[in-house]
Amino acid sequence: MSTRELSDSERGSSQFAQSAKLGSVAQQNGLGMGPKAMTSAVILLHSGLSFLRSYRSIRELSLLGYPMPDSPLRHQTTAEWLDAVLADFDSFLLDHAAAEKKASGMAVSMLSHYPDKIDLVTAMADLAIEELTHYREVVKWIHKRGLQTAPDEKDPYVIEFRKSLRKGKDEYMLDRLLTASIIEARGAERFALVAEGLTEPAIKKFYQSIARSEQRHYLLFLDLAGQYLPRDTIECRWDELLDIEADIVKSLPIRARLH
């Protein structure tokens, strides 16, 4: 991954080119948005929480194959982590399966905790099924390699991140949604790295698909936060939690695990 910063002229040129592509995709798929109308959407895609207002149109475009927003993460996963995963891929697979199972359980916990939030309940029901489907697919890869699923281990990353959750009805809900979003963003980043490092076509394609799913989930949780809580409050807490998560990742040992 390149860390080079774009100049203002490069960024403007890139956004212009992307707006033309985005408008073309939109017109081809009957969304009724031309290049000029989509320029703001391109900027939204790359301007942090600004895309909350037009999340739904962006989600539609992502499903049509347009790139998702850049990762919001403030600490990039190192090459050493990928080396560790590829050197002990069996252990990583077992941990990945456990992570998908826990993610499904988290979605069920969310919908149980907020039965009055209709959109949240619907989204979390869908997410629980999707995550369990991912679990089933990872289990297939585990069995193909002659392995068996293992007992769940505690995830030090998640445990540490959950210490950031505040008390108070709105505060707790916001923190649950935002930490979930950031965890999904971290998963998207790392699964994409794994896909990049793998050479066998079938499993490479699988991890590319998983990475795209995690990207959608990261936006989903932000969208839900935007439906129920003030935008200024979200932006402030989002900024704090991104810094907290980056510090946690930097402090954890490198191992053949998702986190």
Protein Blocks (a to p, Z undefined) as FASTA:
>chain_A
ZZbdcdfklmmmmmmmmmmmmmmmmmmnonopafklmmmmmmmmmnojllmmmmmmmmmm
mmnopacdddfbfbdcdfklmmmmmmmmmlmmmmmmmmmmmmmmmmmmmmmmmmmlmmlm
mmmmmmmmmmmmmmmmmmmmmmmnopacddddddfklmmmmmmpcghjklmmmmmmmmmm
mmmmmmmmmmmmmmmmpmblklmmmmmmmmmmmmmmmmmmmmmmmmmpcfklmmmmmmmm
mmmmmmmmmmpccdddfZZ
